[in-house]
């Protein structure tokens, strides 16, 4: 059976948004099964169009930073998430925080599943590695 | 740029047959460690590597 990697994303800022995508895509490329669970402020990243901002005061420089990323050849957030999905990475929205953050199932990107904490913990229990990104 | 060399590599390998050798060119310094790690994880064989300035070349035999 393939190794399993689980990640929990609880923040929606730029850095926390890209980290699970880079890690997840790489792990999938290495043959691992990948499950990423978005909760609290991370949940918004699963919306059809997500534009994460740099954290704190740096949010003002997000546009500049995005341009630089483009120049270096790093794809945009949504494009990268789609690429991860194509590689087989599984994305989940936390059912409880969806209500809290005012996000409906129809707002989510196609392919994102809604999951409760118990179901995610079952996956994490079977995983060799679980990372918390928050 | 990390992780693109590994992602492209994983996609390309699926199109190749066992025994074929793939040449990978990368300009990401991370690839120096990433490519051998990917090979040891997936079981494909790294048969050689070269450095030409900033360009890294890897030769991988498909399992």
N, CA and C atoms of all chains as a GROMACS GRO file, in nm:
protein
  591
    1UNK      N    1   0.084  -0.121   0.000
    1UNK     CA    2   0.000   0.000   0.000
    1UNK      C    3   0.088   0.125   0.000
    2UNK      N    4   0.041   0.226  -0.069
    2UNK     CA    5   0.117   0.352  -0.077
    2UNK      C    6   0.120   0.421   0.060
    3UNK      N    7   0.229   0.493   0.084
    3UNK     CA    8   0.238   0.574   0.206
    3UNK      C    9   0.131   0.681   0.203
    4UNK      N   10   0.089   0.723   0.322
    4UNK     CA   11  -0.012   0.827   0.328
    4UNK      C   12   0.046   0.950   0.396
    5UNK      N   13   0.016   1.068   0.339
    5UNK     CA   14   0.055   1.195   0.400
    5UNK      C   15  -0.073   1.275   0.423
    6UNK      N   16  -0.092   1.323   0.547
    6UNK     CA   17  -0.208   1.406   0.577
    6UNK      C   18  -0.160   1.544   0.620
    7UNK      N   19  -0.236   1.647   0.583
    7UNK     CA   20  -0.202   1.782   0.626
    7UNK      C   21  -0.329   1.854   0.671
    8UNK      N   22  -0.313   1.939   0.773
    8UNK     CA   23  -0.422   2.022   0.820
    8UNK      C   24  -0.381   2.166   0.793
    9UNK      N   25  -0.467   2.243   0.728
    9UNK     CA   26  -0.437   2.383   0.698
    9UNK      C   27  -0.540   2.470   0.769
   10UNK      N   28  -0.495   2.552   0.864
   10UNK     CA   29  -0.590   2.631   0.942
   10UNK      C   30  -0.578   2.781   0.919
   11UNK      N   31  -0.489   2.820   0.827
   11UNK     CA   32  -0.472   2.962   0.796
   11UNK      C   33  -0.483   2.982   0.646
   12UNK      N   34  -0.525   3.100   0.604
   12UNK     CA   35  -0.547   3.124   0.462
   12UNK      C   36  -0.451   3.221   0.399
   13UNK      N   37  -0.341   3.251   0.468
   13UNK     CA   38  -0.245   3.347   0.411
   13UNK      C   39  -0.160   3.278   0.304
   14UNK      N   40  -0.096   3.361   0.225
   14UNK     CA   41  -0.016   3.319   0.111
   14UNK      C   42   0.078   3.201   0.140
   15UNK      N   43   0.158   3.219   0.244
   15UNK     CA   44   0.258   3.117   0.279
   15UNK      C   45   0.193   2.985   0.317
   16UNK      N   46   0.087   2.994   0.396
   16UNK     CA   47   0.019   2.872   0.443
   16UNK      C   48  -0.062   2.809   0.330
   17UNK      N   49  -0.094   2.890   0.229
   17UNK     CA   50  -0.171   2.839   0.115
   17UNK      C   51  -0.081   2.758   0.021
   18UNK      N   52   0.039   2.808  -0.002
   18UNK     CA   53   0.128   2.742  -0.098
   18UNK      C   54   0.198   2.620  -0.043
   19UNK      N   55   0.230   2.625   0.086
   19UNK     CA   56   0.307   2.514   0.147
   19UNK      C   57   0.242   2.376   0.124
   20UNK      N   58   0.112   2.361   0.158
   20UNK     CA   59   0.051   2.228   0.138
   20UNK      C   60   0.044   2.189  -0.009
   21UNK      N   61   0.036   2.289  -0.100
   21UNK     CA   62   0.029   2.256  -0.242
   21UNK      C   63   0.162   2.203  -0.292
   22UNK      N   64   0.271   2.269  -0.248
   22UNK     CA   65   0.404   2.225  -0.289
   22UNK      C   66   0.436   2.089  -0.229
   23UNK      N   67   0.411   2.076  -0.099
   23UNK     CA   68   0.437   1.948  -0.030
   23UNK      C   69   0.350   1.837  -0.086
   24UNK      N   70   0.222   1.869  -0.105
   24UNK     CA   71   0.126   1.768  -0.150
   24UNK      C   72   0.157   1.719  -0.290
   25UNK      N   73   0.188   1.813  -0.380
   25UNK     CA   74   0.219   1.776  -0.518
   25UNK      C   75   0.344   1.690  -0.522
   26UNK      N   76   0.445   1.730  -0.443
   26UNK     CA   77   0.570   1.655  -0.439
   26UNK      C   78   0.546   1.514  -0.385
   27UNK      N   79   0.472   1.504  -0.275
   27UNK     CA   80   0.444   1.373  -0.216
   27UNK      C   81   0.370   1.284  -0.314
   28UNK      N   82   0.274   1.343  -0.388
   28UNK     CA   83   0.199   1.264  -0.487
   28UNK      C   84   0.293   1.217  -0.597
   29UNK      N   85   0.386   1.305  -0.636
   29UNK     CA   86   0.484   1.268  -0.739
   29UNK      C   87   0.576   1.156  -0.691
   30UNK      N   88   0.593   1.146  -0.560
   30UNK     CA   89   0.678   1.041  -0.502
   30UNK      C   90   0.599   0.914  -0.475
   31UNK      N   91   0.474   0.913  -0.514
   31UNK     CA   92   0.394   0.792  -0.502
   31UNK      C   93   0.312   0.782  -0.376
   32UNK      N   94   0.303   0.890  -0.298
   32UNK     CA   95   0.224   0.886  -0.175
   32UNK      C   96   0.079   0.922  -0.203
   33UNK      N   97  -0.007   0.873  -0.112
   33UNK     CA   98  -0.147   0.913  -0.115
   33UNK      C   99  -0.154   1.039  -0.026
   34UNK      N  100  -0.218   1.146  -0.075
   34UNK     CA  101  -0.215   1.272   0.000
   34UNK      C  102  -0.356   1.321   0.032
   35UNK      N  103  -0.377   1.360   0.158
   35UNK     CA  104  -0.505   1.414   0.202
   35UNK      C  105  -0.482   1.546   0.273
   36UNK      N  106  -0.546   1.653   0.224
   36UNK     CA  107  -0.529   1.785   0.286
   36UNK      C  108  -0.664   1.835   0.336
   37UNK      N  109  -0.667   1.864   0.466
   37UNK     CA  110  -0.790   1.904   0.534
   37UNK      C  111  -0.783   2.052   0.568
   38UNK      N  112  -0.878   2.131   0.515
   38UNK     CA  113  -0.878   2.276   0.538
   38UNK      C  114  -0.983   2.312   0.642
   39UNK      N  115  -0.938   2.387   0.742
   39UNK     CA  116  -1.030   2.426   0.849
   39UNK      C  117  -1.009   2.572   0.887
   40UNK      N  118  -1.101   2.629   0.962
   40UNK     CA  119  -1.099   2.770   1.002
   40UNK      C  120  -1.059   2.862   0.885
   41UNK      N  121  -0.955   2.944   0.901
   41UNK     CA  122  -0.924   3.045   0.799
   41UNK      C  123  -0.864   2.984   0.673
   42UNK      N  124  -0.834   2.857   0.679
   42UNK     CA  125  -0.782   2.788   0.559
   42UNK      C  126  -0.894   2.753   0.462
   43UNK      N  127  -1.016   2.737   0.514
   43UNK     CA  128  -1.128   2.686   0.433
   43UNK      C  129  -1.153   2.771   0.307
   44UNK      N  130  -1.136   2.903   0.320
   44UNK     CA  131  -1.159   2.994   0.208
   44UNK      C  132  -1.071   2.964   0.087
   45UNK      N  133  -0.960   2.896   0.106
   45UNK     CA  134  -0.869   2.864  -0.004
   45UNK      C  135  -0.931   2.763  -0.100
   46UNK      N  136  -1.037   2.696  -0.054
   46UNK     CA  137  -1.102   2.594  -0.138
   46UNK      C  138  -1.213   2.652  -0.224
   47UNK      N  139  -1.240   2.783  -0.206
   47UNK     CA  140  -1.344   2.846  -0.288
   47UNK      C  141  -1.298   2.850  -0.434
   48UNK      N  142  -1.396   2.857  -0.524
   48UNK     CA  143  -1.367   2.850  -0.668
   48UNK      C  144  -1.254   2.945  -0.708
   49UNK      N  145  -1.260   3.068  -0.658
   49UNK     CA  146  -1.149   3.161  -0.683
   49UNK      C  147  -1.093   3.201  -0.547
   50UNK      N  148  -0.968   3.167  -0.523
   50UNK     CA  149  -0.904   3.200  -0.395
   50UNK      C  150  -0.782   3.287  -0.423
   51UNK      N  151  -0.777   3.400  -0.356
   51UNK     CA  152  -0.661   3.489  -0.376
   51UNK      C  153  -0.595   3.515  -0.240
   52UNK      N  154  -0.511   3.423  -0.194
   52UNK     CA  155  -0.448   3.442  -0.064
   52UNK      C  156  -0.357   3.564  -0.060
   53UNK      N  157  -0.356   3.632   0.054
   53UNK     CA  158  -0.271   3.751   0.072
   53UNK      C  159  -0.156   3.720   0.166
   54UNK      N  160  -0.048   3.794   0.152
   54UNK     CA  161   0.065   3.780   0.244
   54UNK      C  162   0.018   3.812   0.385
   55UNK      N  163   0.082   3.757   0.488
   55UNK     CA  164   0.035   3.778   0.624
   55UNK      C  165   0.062   3.920   0.677
   56UNK      N  166  -0.021   3.964   0.768
   56UNK     CA  167  -0.004   4.090   0.841
   56UNK      C  168   0.011   4.211   0.751
   57UNK      N  169   0.103   4.300   0.789
   57UNK     CA  170   0.129   4.423   0.714
   57UNK      C  171   0.174   4.395   0.571
   58UNK      N  172   0.234   4.282   0.550
   58UNK     CA  173   0.289   4.248   0.418
   58UNK      C  174   0.180   4.226   0.314
   59UNK      N  175   0.054   4.216   0.360
   59UNK     CA  176  -0.056   4.191   0.266
   59UNK      C  177  -0.061   4.298   0.156
   60UNK      N  178  -0.013   4.418   0.189
   60UNK     CA  179  -0.011   4.528   0.093
   60UNK      C  180   0.080   4.498  -0.026
   61UNK      N  181   0.174   4.410  -0.006
   61UNK     CA  182   0.271   4.379  -0.111
   61UNK      C  183   0.239   4.251  -0.186
   62UNK      N  184   0.118   4.198  -0.165
   62UNK     CA  185   0.080   4.071  -0.227
   62UNK      C  186   0.093   4.074  -0.379
   63UNK      N  187   0.043   4.185  -0.440
   63UNK     CA  188   0.046   4.196  -0.587
   63UNK      C  189   0.187   4.188  -0.641
   64UNK      N  190   0.276   4.261  -0.575
   64UNK     CA  191   0.416   4.264  -0.615
   64UNK      C  192   0.479   4.126  -0.604
   65UNK      N  193   0.445   4.061  -0.493
   65UNK     CA  194   0.500   3.928  -0.466
   65UNK      C  195   0.449   3.826  -0.567
   66UNK      N  196   0.319   3.836  -0.600
   66UNK     CA  197   0.259   3.744  -0.697
   66UNK      C  198   0.328   3.756  -0.832
   67UNK      N  199   0.358   3.881  -0.871
   67UNK     CA  200   0.425   3.905  -0.999
   67UNK      C  201   0.562   3.839  -1.000
   68UNK      N  202   0.629   3.849  -0.886
   68UNK     CA  203   0.763   3.791  -0.875
   68UNK      C  204   0.756   3.638  -0.885
   69UNK      N  205   0.655   3.581  -0.821
   69UNK     CA  206   0.638   3.435  -0.826
   69UNK      C  207   0.615   3.390  -0.970
   70UNK      N  208   0.535   3.469  -1.042
   70UNK     CA  209   0.504   3.438  -1.182
   70UNK      C  210   0.633   3.439  -1.265
   71UNK      N  211   0.717   3.539  -1.238
   71UNK     CA  212   0.843   3.555  -1.309
   71UNK      C  213   0.934   3.435  -1.285
   72UNK      N  214   0.935   3.386  -1.162
   72UNK     CA  215   1.020   3.272  -1.126
   72UNK      C  216   0.961   3.142  -1.181
   73UNK      N  217   0.834   3.146  -1.218
   73UNK     CA  218   0.774   3.028  -1.278
   73UNK      C  219   0.686   2.946  -1.186
   74UNK      N  220   0.646   3.004  -1.071
   74UNK     CA  221   0.555   2.933  -0.981
   74UNK      C  222   0.412   2.967  -1.022
   75UNK      N  223   0.329   2.865  -1.048
   75UNK     CA  224   0.193   2.892  -1.092
   75UNK      C  225   0.109   2.961  -0.984
   76UNK      N  226  -0.003   3.022  -1.025
   76UNK     CA  227  -0.094   3.084  -0.930
   76UNK      C  228  -0.156   2.981  -0.838
   77UNK      N  229  -0.217   3.029  -0.729
   77UNK     CA  230  -0.271   2.937  -0.628
   77UNK      C  231  -0.370   2.836  -0.684
   78UNK      N  232  -0.472   2.887  -0.756
   78UNK     CA  233  -0.577   2.797  -0.804
   78UNK      C  234  -0.526   2.700  -0.910
   79UNK      N  235  -0.435   2.752  -0.993
   79UNK     CA  236  -0.377   2.667  -1.098
   79UNK      C  237  -0.296   2.553  -1.033
   80UNK      N  238  -0.225   2.589  -0.926
   80UNK     CA  239  -0.142   2.491  -0.858
   80UNK      C  240  -0.228   2.387  -0.785
   81UNK      N  241  -0.343   2.433  -0.730
   81UNK     CA  242  -0.432   2.340  -0.662
   81UNK      C  243  -0.493   2.242  -0.763
   82UNK      N  244  -0.525   2.294  -0.882
   82UNK     CA  245  -0.579   2.208  -0.988
   82UNK      C  246  -0.474   2.104  -1.028
   83UNK      N  247  -0.350   2.150  -1.039
   83UNK     CA  248  -0.241   2.059  -1.076
   83UNK      C  249  -0.226   1.948  -0.970
   84UNK      N  250  -0.237   1.989  -0.843
   84UNK     CA  251  -0.229   1.890  -0.734
   84UNK      C  252  -0.342   1.790  -0.744
   85UNK      N  253  -0.463   1.839  -0.774
   85UNK     CA  254  -0.578   1.749  -0.790
   85UNK      C  255  -0.555   1.650  -0.904
   86UNK      N  256  -0.499   1.702  -1.014
   86UNK     CA  257  -0.470   1.616  -1.129
   86UNK      C  258  -0.369   1.508  -1.093
   87UNK      N  259  -0.282   1.538  -0.996
   87UNK     CA  260  -0.182   1.440  -0.951
   87UNK      C  261  -0.242   1.344  -0.849
   88UNK      N  262  -0.368   1.366  -0.813
   88UNK     CA  263  -0.436   1.274  -0.722
   88UNK      C  264  -0.443   1.319  -0.577
   89UNK      N  265  -0.402   1.444  -0.550
   89UNK     CA  266  -0.410   1.495  -0.412
   89UNK      C  267  -0.557   1.518  -0.376
   90UNK      N  268  -0.597   1.474  -0.257
   90UNK     CA  269  -0.735   1.490  -0.211
   90UNK      C  270  -0.748   1.614  -0.123
   91UNK      N  271  -0.848   1.697  -0.151
   91UNK     CA  272  -0.872   1.818  -0.073
   91UNK      C  273  -1.006   1.809  -0.002
   92UNK      N  274  -1.007   1.844   0.127
   92UNK     CA  275  -1.129   1.837   0.205
   92UNK      C  276  -1.156   1.970   0.275
   93UNK      N  277  -1.286   2.004   0.283
   93UNK     CA  278  -1.328   2.120   0.361
   93UNK      C  279  -1.390   2.068   0.490
   94UNK      N  280  -1.352   2.131   0.602
   94UNK     CA  281  -1.405   2.091   0.732
   94UNK      C  282  -1.552   2.132   0.739
   95UNK      N  283  -1.640   2.037   0.764
   95UNK     CA  284  -1.784   2.064   0.758
   95UNK      C  285  -1.827   2.167   0.863
   96UNK      N  286  -1.769   2.162   0.981
   96UNK     CA  287  -1.807   2.253   1.089
   96UNK      C  288  -1.769   2.397   1.057
   97UNK      N  289  -1.644   2.417   1.014
   97UNK     CA  290  -1.599   2.556   0.990
   97UNK      C  291  -1.660   2.616   0.865
   98UNK      N  292  -1.709   2.533   0.772
   98UNK     CA  293  -1.774   2.588   0.652
   98UNK      C  294  -1.890   2.677   0.693
   99UNK      N  295  -1.971   2.629   0.788
   99UNK     CA  296  -2.083   2.707   0.839
   99UNK      C  297  -2.035   2.834   0.906
  100UNK      N  298  -1.932   2.817   0.986
  100UNK     CA  299  -1.873   2.928   1.061
  100UNK      C  300  -1.818   3.037   0.970
  101UNK      N  301  -1.757   2.997   0.859
  101UNK     CA  302  -1.695   3.093   0.768
  101UNK      C  303  -1.793   3.137   0.658
  102UNK      N  304  -1.914   3.085   0.662
  102UNK     CA  305  -2.014   3.124   0.562
  102UNK      C  306  -1.985   3.071   0.423
  103UNK      N  307  -1.928   2.951   0.417
  103UNK     CA  308  -1.896   2.891   0.287
  103UNK      C  309  -1.992   2.776   0.260
  104UNK      N  310  -2.055   2.777   0.142
  104UNK     CA  311  -2.148   2.670   0.106
  104UNK      C  312  -2.079   2.570   0.015
  105UNK      N  313  -2.137   2.450   0.009
  105UNK     CA  314  -2.076   2.344  -0.071
  105UNK      C  315  -2.059   2.388  -0.218
  106UNK      N  316  -2.156   2.466  -0.267
  106UNK     CA  317  -2.151   2.513  -0.405
  106UNK      C  318  -2.041   2.615  -0.431
  107UNK      N  319  -1.985   2.673  -0.324
  107UNK     CA  320  -1.876   2.772  -0.338
  107UNK      C  321  -1.741   2.704  -0.362
  108UNK      N  322  -1.736   2.575  -0.331
  108UNK     CA  323  -1.607   2.505  -0.335
  108UNK      C  324  -1.566   2.468  -0.477
  109UNK      N  325  -1.436   2.454  -0.498
  109UNK     CA  326  -1.384   2.410  -0.627
  109UNK      C  327  -1.435   2.269  -0.655
  110UNK      N  328  -1.463   2.237  -0.782
  110UNK     CA  329  -1.506   2.101  -0.812
  110UNK      C  330  -1.398   2.001  -0.770
  111UNK      N  331  -1.438   1.893  -0.710
  111UNK     CA  332  -1.342   1.791  -0.667
  111UNK      C  333  -1.312   1.796  -0.519
  112UNK      N  334  -1.347   1.909  -0.454
  112UNK     CA  335  -1.324   1.921  -0.309
  112UNK      C  336  -1.436   1.847  -0.236
  113UNK      N  337  -1.400   1.766  -0.137
  113UNK     CA  338  -1.501   1.694  -0.060
  113UNK      C  339  -1.520   1.760   0.076
  114UNK      N  340  -1.640   1.746   0.130
  114UNK     CA  341  -1.667   1.798   0.263
  114UNK      C  342  -1.651   1.682   0.361
  115UNK      N  343  -1.577   1.708   0.469
  115UNK     CA  344  -1.546   1.600   0.562
  115UNK      C  345  -1.558   1.649   0.707
  116UNK      N  346  -1.596   1.559   0.796
  116UNK     CA  347  -1.600   1.590   0.938
  116UNK      C  348  -1.467   1.554   1.003
  117UNK      N  349  -1.448   1.600   1.125
  117UNK     CA  350  -1.322   1.576   1.195
  117UNK      C  351  -1.295   1.427   1.215
  118UNK      N  352  -1.399   1.351   1.247
  118UNK     CA  353  -1.379   1.208   1.275
  118UNK      C  354  -1.327   1.135   1.152
  119UNK      N  355  -1.384   1.168   1.036
  119UNK     CA  356  -1.342   1.102   0.912
  119UNK      C  357  -1.198   1.139   0.878
  120UNK      N  358  -1.162   1.265   0.903
  120UNK     CA  359  -1.023   1.304   0.875
  120UNK      C  360  -0.928   1.236   0.972
  121UNK      N  361  -0.968   1.228   1.099
  121UNK     CA  362  -0.881   1.164   1.199
  121UNK      C  363  -0.857   1.017   1.167
  122UNK      N  364  -0.956   0.956   1.106
  122UNK     CA  365  -0.940   0.817   1.065
  122UNK      C  366  -0.830   0.809   0.958
  123UNK      N  367  -0.835   0.899   0.862
  123UNK     CA  368  -0.732   0.903   0.757
  123UNK      C  369  -0.594   0.931   0.819
  124UNK      N  370  -0.590   1.030   0.911
  124UNK     CA  371  -0.464   1.068   0.973
  124UNK      C  372  -0.407   0.953   1.056
  125UNK      N  373  -0.496   0.876   1.117
  125UNK     CA  374  -0.453   0.760   1.197
  125UNK      C  375  -0.381   0.656   1.113
  126UNK      N  376  -0.420   0.650   0.987
  126UNK     CA  377  -0.359   0.550   0.896
  126UNK      C  378  -0.234   0.606   0.828
  127UNK      N  379  -0.209   0.737   0.844
  127UNK     CA  380  -0.099   0.801   0.772
  127UNK      C  381   0.032   0.790   0.848
  128UNK      N  382   0.140   0.782   0.772
  128UNK     CA  383   0.274   0.777   0.831
  128UNK      C  384   0.311   0.915   0.883
  129UNK      N  385   0.271   1.017   0.808
  129UNK     CA  386   0.307   1.155   0.843
  129UNK      C  387   0.182   1.243   0.840
  130UNK      N  388   0.165   1.323   0.945
  130UNK     CA  389   0.062   1.426   0.942
  130UNK      C  390   0.127   1.558   0.979
  131UNK      N  391   0.106   1.659   0.894
  131UNK     CA  392   0.164   1.791   0.918
  131UNK      C  393   0.054   1.890   0.948
  132UNK      N  394   0.079   1.980   1.041
  132UNK     CA  395  -0.017   2.085   1.072
  132UNK      C  396   0.037   2.217   1.021
  133UNK      N  397  -0.038   2.283   0.934
  133UNK     CA  398   0.007   2.409   0.878
  133UNK      C  399  -0.085   2.520   0.928
  134UNK      N  400  -0.037   2.596   1.026
  134UNK     CA  401  -0.123   2.699   1.082
  134UNK      C  402  -0.042   2.801   1.159
  135UNK      N  403   1.204   2.525  -1.082
  135UNK     CA  404   1.165   2.569  -0.948
  135UNK      C  405   1.099   2.453  -0.873
  136UNK      N  406   1.142   2.432  -0.750
  136UNK     CA  407   1.086   2.325  -0.667
  136UNK      C  408   0.934   2.346  -0.654
  137UNK      N  409   0.847   2.250  -0.667
  137UNK     CA  410   0.876   2.108  -0.688
  137UNK      C  411   0.862   2.066  -0.834
  138UNK      N  412   0.867   2.162  -0.928
  138UNK     CA  413   0.834   2.129  -1.066
  138UNK      C  414   0.922   2.019  -1.129
  139UNK      N  415   1.053   2.015  -1.104
  139UNK     CA  416   1.130   1.906  -1.166
  139UNK      C  417   1.075   1.767  -1.131
  140UNK      N  418   1.038   1.750  -1.004
  140UNK     CA  419   0.986   1.621  -0.958
  140UNK      C  420   0.848   1.592  -1.017
  141UNK      N  421   0.766   1.698  -1.026
  141UNK     CA  422   0.631   1.681  -1.081
  141UNK      C  423   0.638   1.643  -1.229
  142UNK      N  424   0.721   1.716  -1.305
  142UNK     CA  425   0.737   1.685  -1.448
  142UNK      C  426   0.794   1.545  -1.465
  143UNK      N  427   0.888   1.512  -1.378
  143UNK     CA  428   0.952   1.381  -1.384
  143UNK      C  429   0.850   1.269  -1.363
  144UNK      N  430   0.768   1.284  -1.260
  144UNK     CA  431   0.668   1.181  -1.228
  144UNK      C  432   0.570   1.163  -1.343
  145UNK      N  433   0.535   1.274  -1.409
  145UNK     CA  434   0.439   1.266  -1.521
  145UNK      C  435   0.503   1.198  -1.642
  146UNK      N  436   0.626   1.237  -1.670
  146UNK     CA  437   0.697   1.187  -1.789
  146UNK      C  438   0.724   1.037  -1.778
  147UNK      N  439   0.760   0.995  -1.658
  147UNK     CA  440   0.798   0.855  -1.636
  147UNK      C  441   0.684   0.761  -1.674
  148UNK      N  442   0.560   0.807  -1.655
  148UNK     CA  443   0.444   0.723  -1.686
  148UNK      C  444   0.434   0.693  -1.835
  149UNK      N  445   0.494   0.780  -1.917
  149UNK     CA  446   0.486   0.762  -2.062
  149UNK      C  447   0.597   0.670  -2.114
  150UNK      N  448   0.694   0.639  -2.029
  150UNK     CA  449   0.811   0.564  -2.076
  150UNK      C  450   0.802   0.416  -2.040
  151UNK      N  451   0.885   0.339  -2.113
  151UNK     CA  452   0.886   0.193  -2.089
  151UNK      C  453   1.004   0.157  -1.999
  152UNK      N  454   0.992   0.041  -1.937
  152UNK     CA  455   1.098  -0.010  -1.850
  152UNK      C  456   1.230  -0.022  -1.928
  153UNK      N  457   1.340   0.022  -1.867
  153UNK     CA  458   1.471   0.012  -1.930
  153UNK      C  459   1.513   0.138  -2.004
  154UNK      N  460   1.416   0.222  -2.040
  154UNK     CA  461   1.449   0.347  -2.109
  154UNK      C  462   1.520   0.442  -2.013
  155UNK      N  463   1.608   0.526  -2.068
  155UNK     CA  464   1.677   0.623  -1.983
  155UNK      C  465   1.626   0.763  -2.015
  156UNK      N  466   1.589   0.834  -1.910
  156UNK     CA  467   1.534   0.969  -1.925
  156UNK      C  468   1.640   1.070  -1.884
  157UNK      N  469   1.654   1.176  -1.963
  157UNK     CA  470   1.745   1.285  -1.926
  157UNK      C  471   1.661   1.400  -1.871
  158UNK      N  472   1.692   1.440  -1.749
  158UNK     CA  473   1.618   1.550  -1.685
  158UNK      C  474   1.712   1.670  -1.669
  159UNK      N  475   1.665   1.785  -1.718
  159UNK     CA  476   1.742   1.908  -1.701
  159UNK      C  477   1.670   1.995  -1.599
  160UNK      N  478   1.743   2.045  -1.499
  160UNK     CA  479   1.679   2.126  -1.395
  160UNK      C  480   1.767   2.245  -1.360
  161UNK      N  481   1.702   2.358  -1.328
  161UNK     CA  482   1.779   2.475  -1.285
  161UNK      C  483   1.748   2.507  -1.138
  162UNK      N  484   1.688   2.412  -1.069
  162UNK     CA  485   1.656   2.430  -0.927
  162UNK      C  486   1.760   2.355  -0.844
  163UNK      N  487   1.834   2.426  -0.760
  163UNK     CA  488   1.941   2.362  -0.680
  163UNK      C  489   1.884   2.251  -0.591
  164UNK      N  490   1.758   2.266  -0.551
  164UNK     CA  491   1.693   2.162  -0.468
  164UNK      C  492   1.690   2.027  -0.537
  165UNK      N  493   1.691   2.030  -0.670
  165UNK     CA  494   1.683   1.904  -0.746
  165UNK      C  495   1.800   1.811  -0.715
  166UNK      N  496   1.912   1.870  -0.675
  166UNK     CA  497   2.033   1.793  -0.643
  166UNK      C  498   2.004   1.684  -0.540
  167UNK      N  499   1.922   1.718  -0.442
  167UNK     CA  500   1.884   1.620  -0.339
  167UNK      C  501   1.749   1.556  -0.372
  168UNK      N  502   1.661   1.635  -0.437
  168UNK     CA  503   1.525   1.587  -0.462
  168UNK      C  504   1.520   1.470  -0.560
  169UNK      N  505   1.598   1.478  -0.665
  169UNK     CA  506   1.592   1.373  -0.767
  169UNK      C  507   1.640   1.238  -0.712
  170UNK      N  508   1.758   1.234  -0.642
  170UNK     CA  509   1.798   1.105  -0.580
  170UNK      C  510   1.693   1.054  -0.480
  171UNK      N  511   1.632   1.147  -0.403
  171UNK     CA  512   1.530   1.106  -0.305
  171UNK      C  513   1.409   1.046  -0.375
  172UNK      N  514   1.371   1.110  -0.485
  172UNK     CA  515   1.256   1.060  -0.562
  172UNK      C  516   1.287   0.921  -0.618
  173UNK      N  517   1.410   0.903  -0.668
  173UNK     CA  518   1.449   0.775  -0.726
  173UNK      C  519   1.446   0.665  -0.620
  174UNK      N  520   1.501   0.694  -0.502
  174UNK     CA  521   1.506   0.589  -0.400
  174UNK      C  522   1.365   0.555  -0.352
  175UNK      N  523   1.276   0.653  -0.353
  175UNK     CA  524   1.137   0.629  -0.311
  175UNK      C  525   1.059   0.549  -0.414
  176UNK      N  526   1.081   0.580  -0.542
  176UNK     CA  527   0.998   0.519  -0.646
  176UNK      C  528   1.061   0.394  -0.708
  177UNK      N  529   1.192   0.373  -0.681
  177UNK     CA  530   1.257   0.252  -0.730
  177UNK      C  531   1.319   0.265  -0.868
  178UNK      N  532   1.310   0.384  -0.930
  178UNK     CA  533   1.380   0.406  -1.057
  178UNK      C  534   1.526   0.432  -1.026
  179UNK      N  535   1.614   0.402  -1.127
  179UNK     CA  536   1.756   0.406  -1.097
  179UNK      C  537   1.823   0.532  -1.152
  180UNK      N  538   1.891   0.604  -1.064
  180UNK     CA  539   1.967   0.721  -1.108
  180UNK      C  540   2.102   0.670  -1.159
  181UNK      N  541   2.122   0.680  -1.290
  181UNK     CA  542   2.245   0.621  -1.345
  181UNK      C  543   2.356   0.724  -1.363
  182UNK      N  544   2.323   0.852  -1.354
  182UNK     CA  545   2.431   0.951  -1.365
  182UNK      C  546   2.379   1.092  -1.349
  183UNK      N  547   2.470   1.181  -1.316
  183UNK     CA  548   2.433   1.323  -1.312
  183UNK      C  549   2.552   1.412  -1.343
  184UNK      N  550   2.523   1.526  -1.401
  184UNK     CA  551   2.628   1.621  -1.440
  184UNK      C  552   2.584   1.761  -1.402
  185UNK      N  553   2.683   1.848  -1.390
  185UNK     CA  554   2.653   1.989  -1.363
  185UNK      C  555   2.718   2.073  -1.469
  186UNK      N  556   2.639   2.158  -1.536
  186UNK     CA  557   2.695   2.251  -1.635
  186UNK      C  558   2.657   2.391  -1.592
  187UNK      N  559   2.743   2.453  -1.515
  187UNK     CA  560   2.709   2.584  -1.460
  187UNK      C  561   2.590   2.571  -1.367
  188UNK      N  562   2.481   2.643  -1.400
  188UNK     CA  563   2.363   2.638  -1.315
  188UNK      C  564   2.270   2.523  -1.353
  189UNK      N  565   2.300   2.460  -1.465
  189UNK     CA  566   2.212   2.354  -1.516
  189UNK      C  567   2.252   2.218  -1.458
  190UNK      N  568   2.153   2.147  -1.406
  190UNK     CA  569   2.177   2.014  -1.352
  190UNK      C  570   2.118   1.911  -1.448
  191UNK      N  571   2.194   1.807  -1.474
  191UNK     CA  572   2.145   1.701  -1.563
  191UNK      C  573   2.141   1.570  -1.486
  192UNK      N  574   2.033   1.499  -1.503
  192UNK     CA  575   2.017   1.369  -1.437
  192UNK      C  576   1.979   1.265  -1.542
  193UNK      N  577   2.030   1.145  -1.525
  193UNK     CA  578   1.993   1.035  -1.614
  193UNK      C  579   1.927   0.927  -1.529
  194UNK      N  580   1.806   0.893  -1.565
  194UNK     CA  581   1.728   0.800  -1.483
  194UNK      C  582   1.681   0.682  -1.567
  195UNK      N  583   1.716   0.562  -1.523
  195UNK     CA  584   1.669   0.442  -1.593
  195UNK      C  585   1.536   0.397  -1.531
  196UNK      N  586   1.436   0.383  -1.618
  196UNK     CA  587   1.302   0.347  -1.572
  196UNK      C  588   1.299   0.201  -1.528
  197UNK      N  589   1.238   0.176  -1.414
  197UNK     CA  590   1.233   0.037  -1.360
  197UNK      C  591   1.132  -0.047  -1.438
   0.00000   0.00000   0.00000
